[in-house]
Amino acid sequence: MKAPKKLYEGRYTGSRQWDPPDKEWFYDQYWIQEKSTNQIAQELNCRAGIVLRWLYATGISIRSPQECSDRHSYRMSGKGNPAYVDGTDSGASSKRCRGLLWALDVSEVCAWCGVPASVERLEAHHKDHNRRNEKGTNLQWLCVTCHRFESYLWRLLKQGKIDLECDGESRTMVIQFKK
């Protein structure tokens, strides 16, 4: 079983279609190695939709939604979960952090927009983004909307795509996107 050539090296059939890869290789990748259509597509330098067409064309059965869900659950358990820290997932960590904020009697309002817990669900947020640092001074309440926005900004900042200036007193933020 040989891996097929990259898509651009494949045999052009004349109708803007490419011949599917070797059926044995394809079956091995999809069912034995349990690669997703996206992973196979990336390897072959094509779109996932093309891979699905090839699966149908070669007669290889497609995974059911339940099988895909089970695979996702398995991949996201334990160390496969990006929120996994020191033998625990973020669920246990976030419960500890919420408990700590309640024990410190921190006012249950969003630190960014000021919405109270009675209006929108609040989440415990690590100011320094280190989930291991569970000191009271590193934790604050953020509503779901602000927490997602903050996470997105943090990711863009780490990637060097934005510059960010914050004024904590007036709760204003200047975001400058880089080209």
N, C-alpha and C positions, 0 to 999 in steps of 0.2 A: 504494500500500500504506500503510494507516494503522495505527498501533498501536491495539489494541483498548482500549476503556475499561477502567478498573480493574474488578476483579471485582464490587465492591459497586455499580457503576453498570451492570453487565451486565443482560441480559434474563433474568428469572426464569422458568423453564419450569413451575413448579408442583410439581415433585417434588424440591425441594431440590437441583436440578442447574442449572448455568448453561450457557448456550450456549458452545461453544468459540470462541476468537478466529478471525479471518479466516485461512483456510488459507494464503494467500500470505504474510501477515505471519508466521504461525507457522513456516512452512517456512524463511523468511528468517532468523528468529531462531535456530532450532535447527540448520540445516545450513549456511547461508551465513555467519552471524556466529559460529557454533559456540558458542552459549550452552548451558549445562547446563540441565537441567530445574529445578534449584534456582534458577538465575539468572532464568529465565523466571517461575517461581512467585513469586519475590520481587517482580519487576516488576509482576505481575498481582495481587499480594496474595492468594495462595492457596498451597496445599501442592503439593509436587512430584508427589505421587500423582495429583492432579487434572490436572496438566500431562501426565502419562503417559497418562491416560485420554483426554485431548483428542487426543494424538498418534495413538492407536489409532482414535479416532472420526473423525478427519479423513483417515485413511489415510496418514499420514506415517510412513515407516519409522523404526524406532528404531536408534540406534547399537549396534553389537556391543560386547561387553565388551572385545575387543581394541582397537577404535577409542577407547573411553573410556580404556583404559590408555595408548595411544599419546599421546592428548591430554594426559593427566596428566603423562607423562614429558616432553613438550615444554614444558608450562607450568612444570615444576619445574626445568628446566635453566637454567643461567646466572642472569641477574638475576631470573628468576621464582621462584627458590628463596630462601626467607627466610634461609637460612644462607649466601648468597652475599656474600662480603666482598672488595672490592678485586680483582675478577677471578678469585677462586677460590671454590670451594664449601667447605662445612665439612669435607668428606672430607679434602682436602689440608691444611687448617688443623689438624684433629684429629690427623692423622698427625705433623705438625710438633710439636704440643704433647705428644703421647705420647713422641716422641723426646726432647724437651727434658726431660721429667720423668725419663725413664730416664737421660739424660746427667747430670742433677743427682743421681742416685741417691736419689730420693725413695722412701721405703718404699712398696711396692705393697700398701697396705691402704686401704680406704675411710676418708676423713677424717671421715666422720659416724658410721658404725656400726662401723667397725673390721674388717669382713669382708675376708679376704685374697683376692688375685687367684686363688688356687688354687680358691676356692669359687665366686666369682661374677666375671663380667667387669667390669673397671674401665674407666672413661672419664675422659678429661682434662676438668676443669671450670675455667672462668674465674671466679674469685671475684667480680670486678666486672662480670661479664656483658658485657664488651667483648671481642669475638673478635679485635680488632686488638692487644690488649695481651697479648703472649705472653711477658712477663717471668716468670721462674721463681717469683717471690714471688706472682704472681697465679694460679698454676696449682696444682691439687690433684687427687688421685685420688678419684673417687666411684664407688660401685657403680651399676649401672643403676637399681636401685630408688631409691636416695637421690638420684641425678641427676634422675630424673623428678619425684620429690617436691619437690626444691629448685626445679626449673623451674616447677612448678605454683605453689608458694608465691610465687616471684618475680613471676609473672604476676598473682596475686591482690593482692600488695603494690603493684605498679605501678598496678593498677586501683583501689586504695584500698578494697578489700573486706575487708582484714584488718589487724590490728596484730600485730607480731611482736617478741618478746623472746627473745634467745638467750644462753645461758651456755656459752661454749666449753669451760670446764674440766670441767663436769659433763655436758656434751653434752645439755643439756635445752633445750627450746624451748616457749615459751608462745605459742599462736596464739589471737587473739581476733578473731572474725568480727564485722564491722560490719553493722548492719541497714540 
